[in-house]
Amino acid sequence: MPHLVILYTPNIDARTDVGALCRSLADTMLEVRDEAGAQVFPTGGTRVLAYPAAHYAVADGKGDYGFMYLNVRMAAGRSDAVKKSAGDRLLEVVKQHFAPIFAQEKIGITLQIDESPGQVYDGKHSMLHPLFNK
């Protein structure tokens, strides 16, 4: 963890490079630091995944509206200031990415951050963490 999952209307694919947005978001997550300057999101656990919706309805249906929902899921234990900073930085990346098309296209963006305190089960098996925990 953390995982950033993106759901979006598939009409966005013709308007922008969603893969490039994923890379920019992952890079930004890796740059986030806490109050002591420590990396907030472990490199080996950072994932950004994007899925176009097979079916969707946006607003009144009278336009070719686009929508993107970004959900960051992270483990508990980070300060409110760190969570806000991470959210602000990630939203800014999305806004900058879409800036060239916001003037011509009607696209809604929502970014939410969820913590996972008190998880019932959190199983992991990864060969990625050891690559970056040296």
N, CA, C and O atoms as CSV, one atom per row, in Angstrom:
chain,resi,resn,atom,element,x,y,z
A,1,MET,N,N,0.853,-1.147,0.000
A,1,MET,CA,C,0.000,0.000,0.000
A,1,MET,C,C,0.912,1.226,0.000
A,1,MET,O,O,1.971,1.126,0.620
A,2,PRO,N,N,0.640,2.312,-0.591
A,2,PRO,CA,C,-0.665,2.832,-0.972
A,2,PRO,C,C,-1.052,2.429,-2.396
A,2,PRO,O,O,-0.208,2.164,-3.252
A,3,HIS,N,N,-2.343,2.396,-2.599
A,3,HIS,CA,C,-2.863,2.121,-3.923
A,3,HIS,C,C,-3.734,3.297,-4.345
A,3,HIS,O,O,-4.550,3.788,-3.565
A,4,LEU,N,N,-3.560,3.735,-5.560
A,4,LEU,CA,C,-4.413,4.772,-6.131
A,4,LEU,C,C,-5.143,4.106,-7.288
A,4,LEU,O,O,-4.527,3.705,-8.275
A,5,VAL,N,N,-6.456,3.993,-7.157
A,5,VAL,CA,C,-7.282,3.372,-8.185
A,5,VAL,C,C,-8.109,4.456,-8.863
A,5,VAL,O,O,-8.774,5.259,-8.209
A,6,ILE,N,N,-8.050,4.459,-10.168
A,6,ILE,CA,C,-8.746,5.461,-10.970
A,6,ILE,C,C,-9.840,4.769,-11.778
A,6,ILE,O,O,-9.586,3.793,-12.484
A,7,LEU,N,N,-11.038,5.283,-11.664
A,7,LEU,CA,C,-12.154,4.863,-12.513
A,7,LEU,C,C,-12.512,6.068,-13.368
A,7,LEU,O,O,-12.583,7.190,-12.864
A,8,TYR,N,N,-12.737,5.846,-14.651
A,8,TYR,CA,C,-13.023,6.991,-15.513
A,8,TYR,C,C,-13.918,6.592,-16.681
A,8,TYR,O,O,-13.992,5.426,-17.069
A,9,THR,N,N,-14.586,7.586,-17.219
A,9,THR,CA,C,-15.403,7.344,-18.401
A,9,THR,C,C,-14.459,7.133,-19.593
A,9,THR,O,O,-13.485,7.870,-19.749
A,10,PRO,N,N,-14.741,6.141,-20.424
A,10,PRO,CA,C,-13.804,5.811,-21.503
A,10,PRO,C,C,-13.656,6.899,-22.556
A,10,PRO,O,O,-12.706,6.863,-23.339
A,11,ASN,N,N,-14.563,7.862,-22.598
A,11,ASN,CA,C,-14.396,8.961,-23.555
A,11,ASN,C,C,-13.173,9.814,-23.218
A,11,ASN,O,O,-12.736,10.614,-24.046
A,12,ILE,N,N,-12.622,9.659,-22.029
A,12,ILE,CA,C,-11.413,10.397,-21.643
A,12,ILE,C,C,-10.195,9.870,-22.395
A,12,ILE,O,O,-9.256,10.625,-22.650
A,13,ASP,N,N,-10.195,8.579,-22.756
A,13,ASP,CA,C,-9.045,8.003,-23.456
A,13,ASP,C,C,-8.713,8.749,-24.747
A,13,ASP,O,O,-7.541,8.886,-25.098
A,14,ALA,N,N,-9.719,9.225,-25.444
A,14,ALA,CA,C,-9.485,9.944,-26.701
A,14,ALA,C,C,-8.987,11.370,-26.452
A,14,ALA,O,O,-8.510,12.033,-27.372
A,15,ARG,N,N,-9.098,11.829,-25.232
A,15,ARG,CA,C,-8.772,13.222,-24.915
A,15,ARG,C,C,-7.402,13.395,-24.275
A,15,ARG,O,O,-6.808,14.470,-24.355
A,16,THR,N,N,-6.897,12.339,-23.638
A,16,THR,CA,C,-5.633,12.471,-22.919
A,16,THR,C,C,-4.984,11.110,-22.733
A,16,THR,O,O,-5.616,10.076,-22.952
A,17,ASP,N,N,-3.731,11.114,-22.330
A,17,ASP,CA,C,-2.954,9.896,-22.098
A,17,ASP,C,C,-3.077,9.504,-20.627
A,17,ASP,O,O,-2.366,10.035,-19.774
A,18,VAL,N,N,-3.978,8.578,-20.339
A,18,VAL,CA,C,-4.232,8.163,-18.955
A,18,VAL,C,C,-3.002,7.446,-18.375
A,18,VAL,O,O,-2.717,7.575,-17.185
A,19,GLY,N,N,-2.291,6.708,-19.193
A,19,GLY,CA,C,-1.077,6.040,-18.727
A,19,GLY,C,C,-0.038,7.034,-18.237
A,19,GLY,O,O,0.613,6.804,-17.218
A,20,ALA,N,N,0.121,8.128,-18.951
A,20,ALA,CA,C,1.068,9.170,-18.527
A,20,ALA,C,C,0.615,9.799,-17.213
A,20,ALA,O,O,1.438,10.109,-16.352
A,21,LEU,N,N,-0.696,9.986,-17.062
A,21,LEU,CA,C,-1.218,10.509,-15.797
A,21,LEU,C,C,-0.892,9.551,-14.656
A,21,LEU,O,O,-0.490,9.994,-13.580
A,22,CYS,N,N,-1.056,8.257,-14.869
A,22,CYS,CA,C,-0.731,7.262,-13.840
A,22,CYS,C,C,0.727,7.392,-13.403
A,22,CYS,O,O,1.021,7.380,-12.208
A,23,ARG,N,N,1.632,7.516,-14.359
A,23,ARG,CA,C,3.056,7.632,-14.024
A,23,ARG,C,C,3.327,8.918,-13.239
A,23,ARG,O,O,4.086,8.903,-12.270
A,24,SER,N,N,2.713,10.020,-13.649
A,24,SER,CA,C,2.894,11.295,-12.938
A,24,SER,C,C,2.378,11.200,-11.504
A,24,SER,O,O,3.001,11.717,-10.577
A,25,LEU,N,N,1.237,10.537,-11.330
A,25,LEU,CA,C,0.674,10.390,-9.989
A,25,LEU,C,C,1.569,9.509,-9.121
A,25,LEU,O,O,1.806,9.832,-7.957
A,26,ALA,N,N,2.069,8.405,-9.670
A,26,ALA,CA,C,2.970,7.535,-8.912
A,26,ALA,C,C,4.240,8.280,-8.522
A,26,ALA,O,O,4.697,8.178,-7.383
A,27,ASP,N,N,4.808,9.024,-9.456
A,27,ASP,CA,C,6.019,9.791,-9.156
A,27,ASP,C,C,5.767,10.812,-8.051
A,27,ASP,O,O,6.614,11.017,-7.182
A,28,THR,N,N,4.610,11.445,-8.088
A,28,THR,CA,C,4.255,12.426,-7.053
A,28,THR,C,C,4.096,11.740,-5.702
A,28,THR,O,O,4.553,12.260,-4.685
A,29,MET,N,N,3.454,10.585,-5.687
A,29,MET,CA,C,3.296,9.848,-4.430
A,29,MET,C,C,4.657,9.528,-3.815
A,29,MET,O,O,4.824,9.602,-2.598
A,30,LEU,N,N,5.620,9.176,-4.652
A,30,LEU,CA,C,6.946,8.822,-4.161
A,30,LEU,C,C,7.713,10.028,-3.621
A,30,LEU,O,O,8.668,9.864,-2.863
A,31,GLU,N,N,7.307,11.219,-4.001
A,31,GLU,CA,C,7.966,12.449,-3.533
A,31,GLU,C,C,7.394,12.973,-2.222
A,31,GLU,O,O,8.016,13.825,-1.586
A,32,VAL,N,N,6.229,12.490,-1.798
A,32,VAL,CA,C,5.585,13.010,-0.589
A,32,VAL,C,C,6.416,12.633,0.634
A,32,VAL,O,O,6.818,11.482,0.802
A,33,ARG,N,N,6.661,13.626,1.481
A,33,ARG,CA,C,7.445,13.443,2.702
A,33,ARG,C,C,6.612,13.853,3.912
A,33,ARG,O,O,5.717,14.692,3.810
A,34,ASP,N,N,6.918,13.254,5.050
A,34,ASP,CA,C,6.226,13.626,6.285
A,34,ASP,C,C,6.951,14.797,6.944
A,34,ASP,O,O,7.883,15.362,6.372
A,35,GLU,N,N,6.522,15.150,8.136
A,35,GLU,CA,C,7.074,16.316,8.833
A,35,GLU,C,C,8.566,16.149,9.149
A,35,GLU,O,O,9.285,17.138,9.292
A,36,ALA,N,N,9.026,14.905,9.258
A,36,ALA,CA,C,10.436,14.647,9.555
A,36,ALA,C,C,11.265,14.466,8.280
A,36,ALA,O,O,12.471,14.229,8.347
A,37,GLY,N,N,10.613,14.579,7.120
A,37,GLY,CA,C,11.315,14.432,5.849
A,37,GLY,C,C,11.400,13.008,5.337
A,37,GLY,O,O,12.075,12.746,4.342
A,38,ALA,N,N,10.715,12.076,6.013
A,38,ALA,CA,C,10.733,10.677,5.581
A,38,ALA,C,C,9.722,10.451,4.467
A,38,ALA,O,O,8.669,11.088,4.423
A,39,GLN,N,N,10.061,9.532,3.567
A,39,GLN,CA,C,9.154,9.174,2.475
A,39,GLN,C,C,7.873,8.594,3.070
A,39,GLN,O,O,7.926,7.685,3.898
A,40,VAL,N,N,6.736,9.114,2.651
A,40,VAL,CA,C,5.438,8.694,3.196
A,40,VAL,C,C,4.974,7.387,2.570
A,40,VAL,O,O,4.496,6.499,3.277
A,41,PHE,N,N,5.107,7.259,1.263
A,41,PHE,CA,C,4.614,6.089,0.551
A,41,PHE,C,C,5.802,5.238,0.096
A,41,PHE,O,O,6.644,5.712,-0.666
A,42,PRO,N,N,5.876,3.992,0.556
A,42,PRO,CA,C,7.017,3.154,0.177
A,42,PRO,C,C,7.040,2.882,-1.328
A,42,PRO,O,O,6.011,2.604,-1.943
A,43,THR,N,N,8.217,2.967,-1.890
A,43,THR,CA,C,8.373,2.793,-3.334
A,43,THR,C,C,7.826,1.449,-3.797
A,43,THR,O,O,7.109,1.385,-4.796
A,44,GLY,N,N,8.154,0.376,-3.083
A,44,GLY,CA,C,7.730,-0.955,-3.496
A,44,GLY,C,C,6.251,-1.217,-3.338
A,44,GLY,O,O,5.736,-2.197,-3.877
A,45,GLY,N,N,5.552,-0.358,-2.604
A,45,GLY,CA,C,4.128,-0.565,-2.381
A,45,GLY,C,C,3.234,0.388,-3.134
A,45,GLY,O,O,2.010,0.272,-3.078
A,46,THR,N,N,3.829,1.326,-3.838
A,46,THR,CA,C,3.043,2.341,-4.542
A,46,THR,C,C,2.541,1.781,-5.868
A,46,THR,O,O,3.316,1.328,-6.710
A,47,ARG,N,N,1.200,1.828,-6.027
A,47,ARG,CA,C,0.573,1.359,-7.257
A,47,ARG,C,C,-0.486,2.359,-7.707
A,47,ARG,O,O,-1.244,2.890,-6.896
A,48,VAL,N,N,-0.523,2.603,-8.999
A,48,VAL,CA,C,-1.567,3.432,-9.595
A,48,VAL,C,C,-2.182,2.614,-10.726
A,48,VAL,O,O,-1.491,2.209,-11.660
A,49,LEU,N,N,-3.482,2.379,-10.631
A,49,LEU,CA,C,-4.197,1.555,-11.598
A,49,LEU,C,C,-5.388,2.337,-12.136
A,49,LEU,O,O,-6.103,2.978,-11.365
A,50,ALA,N,N,-5.607,2.295,-13.431
A,50,ALA,CA,C,-6.716,3.040,-14.037
A,50,ALA,C,C,-7.602,2.102,-14.849
A,50,ALA,O,O,-7.118,1.254,-15.599
A,51,TYR,N,N,-8.909,2.275,-14.682
A,51,TYR,CA,C,-9.895,1.434,-15.350
A,51,TYR,C,C,-10.980,2.286,-16.008
A,51,TYR,O,O,-11.643,3.074,-15.333
A,52,PRO,N,N,-11.164,2.133,-17.316
A,52,PRO,CA,C,-12.308,2.798,-17.938
A,52,PRO,C,C,-13.591,2.031,-17.585
A,52,PRO,O,O,-13.591,0.801,-17.537
A,53,ALA,N,N,-14.656,2.750,-17.345
A,53,ALA,CA,C,-15.945,2.128,-17.007
A,53,ALA,C,C,-16.562,1.528,-18.265
A,53,ALA,O,O,-16.618,2.175,-19.310
A,54,ALA,N,N,-17.020,0.296,-18.155
A,54,ALA,CA,C,-17.682,-0.351,-19.293
A,54,ALA,C,C,-19.021,0.323,-19.587
A,54,ALA,O,O,-19.432,0.415,-20.744
A,55,HIS,N,N,-19.692,0.786,-18.556
A,55,HIS,CA,C,-20.986,1.450,-18.690
A,55,HIS,C,C,-20.960,2.669,-17.776
A,55,HIS,O,O,-20.360,2.631,-16.702
A,56,TYR,N,N,-21.600,3.733,-18.194
A,56,TYR,CA,C,-21.616,4.928,-17.362
A,56,TYR,C,C,-22.745,5.869,-17.771
A,56,TYR,O,O,-23.264,5.806,-18.886
A,57,ALA,N,N,-23.099,6.727,-16.851
A,57,ALA,CA,C,-24.033,7.828,-17.115
A,57,ALA,C,C,-23.511,9.010,-16.308
A,57,ALA,O,O,-23.267,8.884,-15.108
A,58,VAL,N,N,-23.342,10.143,-16.953
A,58,VAL,CA,C,-22.819,11.330,-16.290
A,58,VAL,C,C,-23.794,12.484,-16.486
A,58,VAL,O,O,-24.188,12.807,-17.606
A,59,ALA,N,N,-24.166,13.085,-15.384
A,59,ALA,CA,C,-25.033,14.269,-15.385
A,59,ALA,C,C,-26.341,13.981,-16.137
A,59,ALA,O,O,-26.952,12.928,-15.951
A,60,ASP,N,N,-26.758,14.919,-16.980
A,60,ASP,CA,C,-28.051,14.786,-17.650
A,60,ASP,C,C,-27.987,13.998,-18.957
A,60,ASP,O,O,-29.015,13.775,-19.597
A,61,GLY,N,N,-26.796,13.579,-19.354
A,61,GLY,CA,C,-26.648,12.791,-20.576
A,61,GLY,C,C,-26.768,13.588,-21.853
A,61,GLY,O,O,-26.758,13.006,-22.937
A,62,LYS,N,N,-26.882,14.904,-21.762
A,62,LYS,CA,C,-27.065,15.728,-22.959
A,62,LYS,C,C,-25.748,16.174,-23.576
A,62,LYS,O,O,-25.731,16.844,-24.608
A,63,GLY,N,N,-24.650,15.797,-22.939
A,63,GLY,CA,C,-23.337,16.138,-23.475
A,63,GLY,C,C,-22.412,14.944,-23.377
A,63,GLY,O,O,-22.733,13.942,-22.737
A,64,ASP,N,N,-21.280,15.058,-24.009
A,64,ASP,CA,C,-20.276,13.999,-23.944
A,64,ASP,C,C,-19.371,14.274,-22.744
A,64,ASP,O,O,-18.171,14.506,-22.889
A,65,TYR,N,N,-19.972,14.244,-21.569
A,65,TYR,CA,C,-19.255,14.585,-20.347
A,65,TYR,C,C,-18.298,13.469,-19.955
A,65,TYR,O,O,-18.565,12.285,-20.165
A,66,GLY,N,N,-17.185,13.882,-19.384
A,66,GLY,CA,C,-16.226,12.923,-18.868
A,66,GLY,C,C,-16.169,13.011,-17.357
A,66,GLY,O,O,-16.519,14.036,-16.771
A,67,PHE,N,N,-15.730,11.943,-16.733
A,67,PHE,CA,C,-15.588,11.938,-15.279
A,67,PHE,C,C,-14.443,11.013,-14.898
A,67,PHE,O,O,-14.258,9.951,-15.493
A,68,MET,N,N,-13.675,11.436,-13.892
A,68,MET,CA,C,-12.592,10.622,-13.365
A,68,MET,C,C,-12.669,10.634,-11.851
A,68,MET,O,O,-12.719,11.695,-11.228
A,69,TYR,N,N,-12.677,9.447,-11.268
A,69,TYR,CA,C,-12.696,9.274,-9.815
A,69,TYR,C,C,-11.387,8.623,-9.406
A,69,TYR,O,O,-11.031,7.555,-9.904
A,70,LEU,N,N,-10.679,9.270,-8.500
A,70,LEU,CA,C,-9.402,8.766,-8.016
A,70,LEU,C,C,-9.537,8.476,-6.528
A,70,LEU,O,O,-9.939,9.341,-5.750
A,71,ASN,N,N,-9.199,7.259,-6.143
A,71,ASN,CA,C,-9.289,6.872,-4.741
A,71,ASN,C,C,-7.929,6.364,-4.271
A,71,ASN,O,O,-7.407,5.369,-4.775
A,72,VAL,N,N,-7.371,7.073,-3.292
A,72,VAL,CA,C,-6.099,6.665,-2.686
A,72,VAL,C,C,-6.428,5.913,-1.411
A,72,VAL,O,O,-7.135,6.421,-0.540
A,73,ARG,N,N,-5.918,4.717,-1.309
A,73,ARG,CA,C,-6.110,3.898,-0.110
A,73,ARG,C,C,-4.747,3.754,0.544
A,73,ARG,O,O,-3.799,3.280,-0.081
A,74,MET,N,N,-4.649,4.167,1.819
A,74,MET,CA,C,-3.369,4.091,2.515
A,74,MET,C,C,-3.563,3.533,3.912
A,74,MET,O,O,-4.654,3.589,4.479
A,75,ALA,N,N,-2.495,3.000,4.445
A,75,ALA,CA,C,-2.521,2.487,5.810
A,75,ALA,C,C,-2.658,3.651,6.787
A,75,ALA,O,O,-2.284,4.783,6.481
A,76,ALA,N,N,-3.191,3.358,7.947
A,76,ALA,CA,C,-3.361,4.375,8.988
A,76,ALA,C,C,-2.005,4.790,9.555
A,76,ALA,O,O,-1.005,4.094,9.382
A,77,GLY,N,N,-1.992,5.930,10.231
A,77,GLY,CA,C,-0.798,6.354,10.941
A,77,GLY,C,C,-0.167,7.636,10.447
A,77,GLY,O,O,0.787,8.127,11.052
A,78,ARG,N,N,-0.674,8.186,9.371
A,78,ARG,CA,C,-0.110,9.441,8.869
A,78,ARG,C,C,-0.898,10.615,9.449
A,78,ARG,O,O,-2.095,10.505,9.717
A,79,SER,N,N,-0.221,11.716,9.634
A,79,SER,CA,C,-0.880,12.890,10.219
A,79,SER,C,C,-1.896,13.476,9.240
A,79,SER,O,O,-1.834,13.234,8.035
A,80,ASP,N,N,-2.829,14.248,9.785
A,80,ASP,CA,C,-3.816,14.919,8.932
A,80,ASP,C,C,-3.132,15.864,7.953
A,80,ASP,O,O,-3.562,15.998,6.807
A,81,ALA,N,N,-2.063,16.520,8.407
A,81,ALA,CA,C,-1.334,17.448,7.529
A,81,ALA,C,C,-0.701,16.700,6.354
A,81,ALA,O,O,-0.713,17.198,5.229
A,82,VAL,N,N,-0.156,15.526,6.602
A,82,VAL,CA,C,0.456,14.737,5.539
A,82,VAL,C,C,-0.614,14.261,4.561
A,82,VAL,O,O,-0.413,14.314,3.348
A,83,LYS,N,N,-1.739,13.801,5.078
A,83,LYS,CA,C,-2.822,13.341,4.200
A,83,LYS,C,C,-3.335,14.490,3.332
A,83,LYS,O,O,-3.577,14.304,2.140
A,84,LYS,N,N,-3.500,15.670,3.920
A,84,LYS,CA,C,-3.970,16.822,3.145
A,84,LYS,C,C,-2.938,17.223,2.095
A,84,LYS,O,O,-3.286,17.497,0.947
A,85,SER,N,N,-1.687,17.256,2.490
A,85,SER,CA,C,-0.627,17.610,1.549
A,85,SER,C,C,-0.587,16.633,0.378
A,85,SER,O,O,-0.477,17.045,-0.777
A,86,ALA,N,N,-0.675,15.340,0.677
A,86,ALA,CA,C,-0.672,14.334,-0.386
A,86,ALA,C,C,-1.862,14.539,-1.316
A,86,ALA,O,O,-1.708,14.520,-2.538
A,87,GLY,N,N,-3.039,14.734,-0.746
A,87,GLY,CA,C,-4.233,14.953,-1.565
A,87,GLY,C,C,-4.123,16.201,-2.422
A,87,GLY,O,O,-4.464,16.179,-3.605
A,88,ASP,N,N,-3.646,17.291,-1.829
A,88,ASP,CA,C,-3.486,18.542,-2.580
A,88,ASP,C,C,-2.504,18.364,-3.738
A,88,ASP,O,O,-2.748,18.837,-4.848
A,89,ARG,N,N,-1.405,17.687,-3.471
A,89,ARG,CA,C,-0.388,17.493,-4.513
A,89,ARG,C,C,-0.915,16.611,-5.640
A,89,ARG,O,O,-0.695,16.902,-6.816
A,90,LEU,N,N,-1.611,15.537,-5.281
A,90,LEU,CA,C,-2.141,14.643,-6.309
A,90,LEU,C,C,-3.224,15.325,-7.144
A,90,LEU,O,O,-3.263,15.174,-8.365
A,91,LEU,N,N,-4.100,16.074,-6.479
A,91,LEU,CA,C,-5.138,16.787,-7.228
A,91,LEU,C,C,-4.515,17.810,-8.172
A,91,LEU,O,O,-5.002,18.006,-9.286
A,92,GLU,N,N,-3.460,18.452,-7.738
A,92,GLU,CA,C,-2.784,19.426,-8.599
A,92,GLU,C,C,-2.191,18.743,-9.836
A,92,GLU,O,O,-2.235,19.301,-10.933
A,93,VAL,N,N,-1.643,17.551,-9.664
A,93,VAL,CA,C,-1.116,16.797,-10.816
A,93,VAL,C,C,-2.236,16.523,-11.814
A,93,VAL,O,O,-2.052,16.689,-13.020
A,94,VAL,N,N,-3.394,16.104,-11.313
A,94,VAL,CA,C,-4.533,15.811,-12.198
A,94,VAL,C,C,-4.985,17.086,-12.904
A,94,VAL,O,O,-5.215,17.082,-14.113
A,95,LYS,N,N,-5.110,18.163,-12.157
A,95,LYS,CA,C,-5.547,19.433,-12.761
A,95,LYS,C,C,-4.567,19.902,-13.826
A,95,LYS,O,O,-4.989,20.367,-14.885
A,96,GLN,N,N,-3.276,19.790,-13.569
A,96,GLN,CA,C,-2.273,20.193,-14.563
A,96,GLN,C,C,-2.346,19.290,-15.794
A,96,GLN,O,O,-2.211,19.756,-16.926
A,97,HIS,N,N,-2.558,18.013,-15.563
A,97,HIS,CA,C,-2.645,17.070,-16.674
A,97,HIS,C,C,-3.817,17.414,-17.599
A,97,HIS,O,O,-3.689,17.368,-18.822
A,98,PHE,N,N,-4.954,17.755,-16.999
A,98,PHE,CA,C,-6.153,18.051,-17.781
A,98,PHE,C,C,-6.256,19.508,-18.223
A,98,PHE,O,O,-7.146,19.845,-19.005
A,99,ALA,N,N,-5.382,20.369,-17.749
A,99,ALA,CA,C,-5.478,21.806,-18.052
A,99,ALA,C,C,-5.640,22.110,-19.542
A,99,ALA,O,O,-6.453,22.965,-19.893
A,100,PRO,N,N,-4.902,21.448,-20.426
A,100,PRO,CA,C,-5.045,21.772,-21.852
A,100,PRO,C,C,-6.431,21.463,-22.427
A,100,PRO,O,O,-6.806,22.037,-23.450
A,101,ILE,N,N,-7.185,20.588,-21.806
A,101,ILE,CA,C,-8.484,20.233,-22.379
A,101,ILE,C,C,-9.676,20.716,-21.564
A,101,ILE,O,O,-10.814,20.617,-22.021
A,102,PHE,N,N,-9.434,21.237,-20.365
A,102,PHE,CA,C,-10.552,21.732,-19.553
A,102,PHE,C,C,-11.338,22.830,-20.269
A,102,PHE,O,O,-12.552,22.924,-20.091
A,103,ALA,N,N,-10.684,23.650,-21.061
A,103,ALA,CA,C,-11.369,24.757,-21.735
A,103,ALA,C,C,-12.354,24.263,-22.795
A,103,ALA,O,O,-13.375,24.905,-23.043
A,104,GLN,N,N,-12.050,23.122,-23.419
A,104,GLN,CA,C,-12.913,22.624,-24.485
A,104,GLN,C,C,-13.853,21.509,-24.039
A,104,GLN,O,O,-14.908,21.320,-24.644
A,105,GLU,N,N,-13.496,20.776,-23.006
A,105,GLU,CA,C,-14.232,19.592,-22.601
A,105,GLU,C,C,-14.858,19.767,-21.226
A,105,GLU,O,O,-14.353,20.523,-20.396
A,106,LYS,N,N,-15.940,19.078,-20.996
A,106,LYS,CA,C,-16.612,19.102,-19.694
A,106,LYS,C,C,-16.260,17.817,-18.963
A,106,LYS,O,O,-16.807,16.752,-19.250
A,107,ILE,N,N,-15.336,17.932,-18.015
A,107,ILE,CA,C,-14.842,16.768,-17.284
A,107,ILE,C,C,-14.910,17.066,-15.793
A,107,ILE,O,O,-14.468,18.124,-15.346
A,108,GLY,N,N,-15.457,16.141,-15.032
A,108,GLY,CA,C,-15.475,16.246,-13.583
A,108,GLY,C,C,-14.394,15.366,-12.988
A,108,GLY,O,O,-14.120,14.276,-13.490
A,109,ILE,N,N,-13.787,15.838,-11.926
A,109,ILE,CA,C,-12.716,15.108,-11.251
A,109,ILE,C,C,-13.056,15.019,-9.762
A,109,ILE,O,O,-13.437,16.022,-9.157
A,110,THR,N,N,-12.923,13.843,-9.173
A,110,THR,CA,C,-13.046,13.663,-7.727
A,110,THR,C,C,-11.848,12.848,-7.259
A,110,THR,O,O,-11.537,11.806,-7.837
A,111,LEU,N,N,-11.177,13.319,-6.218
A,111,LEU,CA,C,-10.081,12.582,-5.609
A,111,LEU,C,C,-10.393,12.416,-4.135
A,111,LEU,O,O,-10.673,13.397,-3.445
A,112,GLN,N,N,-10.349,11.192,-3.647
A,112,GLN,CA,C,-10.592,10.926,-2.234
A,112,GLN,C,C,-9.452,10.086,-1.679
A,112,GLN,O,O,-8.859,9.270,-2.384
A,113,ILE,N,N,-9.158,10.305,-0.398
A,113,ILE,CA,C,-8.168,9.500,0.298
A,113,ILE,C,C,-8.867,8.771,1.426
A,113,ILE,O,O,-9.572,9.376,2.234
A,114,ASP,N,N,-8.662,7.453,1.471
A,114,ASP,CA,C,-9.224,6.621,2.528
A,114,ASP,C,C,-8.083,5.975,3.294
A,114,ASP,O,O,-7.073,5.579,2.713
A,115,GLU,N,N,-8.253,5.876,4.592
A,115,GLU,CA,C,-7.333,5.124,5.429
A,115,GLU,C,C,-7.930,3.751,5.681
A,115,GLU,O,O,-9.128,3.535,5.498
A,116,SER,N,N,-7.089,2.839,6.100
A,116,SER,CA,C,-7.587,1.498,6.384
A,116,SER,C,C,-7.298,1.097,7.834
A,116,SER,O,O,-6.624,0.095,8.075
A,117,PRO,N,N,-7.804,1.875,8.803
A,117,PRO,CA,C,-7.600,1.479,10.197
A,117,PRO,C,C,-8.481,0.282,10.545
A,117,PRO,O,O,-9.592,0.150,10.032
A,118,GLY,N,N,-7.989,-0.568,11.401
A,118,GLY,CA,C,-8.798,-1.688,11.863
A,118,GLY,C,C,-9.149,-2.683,10.786
A,118,GLY,O,O,-10.206,-3.311,10.851
A,119,GLN,N,N,-8.293,-2.845,9.794
A,119,GLN,CA,C,-8.588,-3.809,8.746
A,119,GLN,C,C,-8.768,-5.190,9.353
A,119,GLN,O,O,-8.075,-5.556,10.302
A,120,VAL,N,N,-9.676,-5.931,8.815
A,120,VAL,CA,C,-9.905,-7.289,9.268
A,120,VAL,C,C,-8.796,-8.198,8.750
A,120,VAL,O,O,-8.339,-9.088,9.467
A,121,TYR,N,N,-8.368,-7.984,7.533
A,121,TYR,CA,C,-7.307,-8.796,6.952
A,121,TYR,C,C,-6.545,-7.936,5.965
A,121,TYR,O,O,-7.146,-7.211,5.172
A,122,ASP,N,N,-5.233,-8.011,6.010
A,122,ASP,CA,C,-4.388,-7.254,5.098
A,122,ASP,C,C,-3.215,-8.138,4.699
A,122,ASP,O,O,-2.098,-7.941,5.177
A,123,GLY,N,N,-3.459,-9.103,3.833
A,123,GLY,CA,C,-2.414,-10.025,3.406
A,123,GLY,C,C,-1.598,-9.436,2.275
A,123,GLY,O,O,-2.132,-8.785,1.377
A,124,LYS,N,N,-0.301,-9.672,2.329
A,124,LYS,CA,C,0.582,-9.169,1.283
A,124,LYS,C,C,1.654,-10.203,0.988
A,124,LYS,O,O,2.096,-10.924,1.883
A,125,HIS,N,N,2.066,-10.272,-0.263
A,125,HIS,CA,C,3.211,-11.067,-0.675
A,125,HIS,C,C,3.791,-10.335,-1.872
A,125,HIS,O,O,3.148,-10.249,-2.918
A,126,SER,N,N,4.999,-9.807,-1.731
A,126,SER,CA,C,5.537,-8.972,-2.788
A,126,SER,C,C,7.031,-9.190,-2.944
A,126,SER,O,O,7.766,-9.287,-1.961
A,127,MET,N,N,7.462,-9.264,-4.170
A,127,MET,CA,C,8.884,-9.313,-4.472
A,127,MET,C,C,9.391,-7.897,-4.806
A,127,MET,O,O,10.561,-7.718,-5.143
A,128,LEU,N,N,8.504,-6.899,-4.709
A,128,LEU,CA,C,8.882,-5.526,-5.051
A,128,LEU,C,C,9.530,-4.789,-3.888
A,128,LEU,O,O,10.532,-4.101,-4.081
A,129,HIS,N,N,8.978,-4.918,-2.681
A,129,HIS,CA,C,9.523,-4.181,-1.532
A,129,HIS,C,C,11.017,-4.418,-1.343
A,129,HIS,O,O,11.750,-3.456,-1.115
A,130,PRO,N,N,11.507,-5.673,-1.430
A,130,PRO,CA,C,12.948,-5.877,-1.229
A,130,PRO,C,C,13.831,-5.116,-2.233
A,130,PRO,O,O,14.978,-4.791,-1.928
A,131,LEU,N,N,13.304,-4.841,-3.407
A,131,LEU,CA,C,14.083,-4.089,-4.399
A,131,LEU,C,C,14.419,-2.682,-3.919
A,131,LEU,O,O,15.447,-2.121,-4.300
A,132,PHE,N,N,13.553,-2.112,-3.085
A,132,PHE,CA,C,13.702,-0.713,-2.698
A,132,PHE,C,C,14.049,-0.524,-1.225
A,132,PHE,O,O,14.303,0.602,-0.796
A,133,ASN,N,N,14.065,-1.594,-0.447
A,133,ASN,CA,C,14.362,-1.517,0.990
A,133,ASN,C,C,15.810,-1.923,1.246
A,133,ASN,O,O,16.074,-2.873,1.983
A,134,LYS,N,N,16.727,-1.211,0.643
A,134,LYS,CA,C,18.144,-1.529,0.814
A,134,LYS,C,C,18.824,-0.504,1.668
A,134,LYS,O,O,20.025,-0.608,1.920
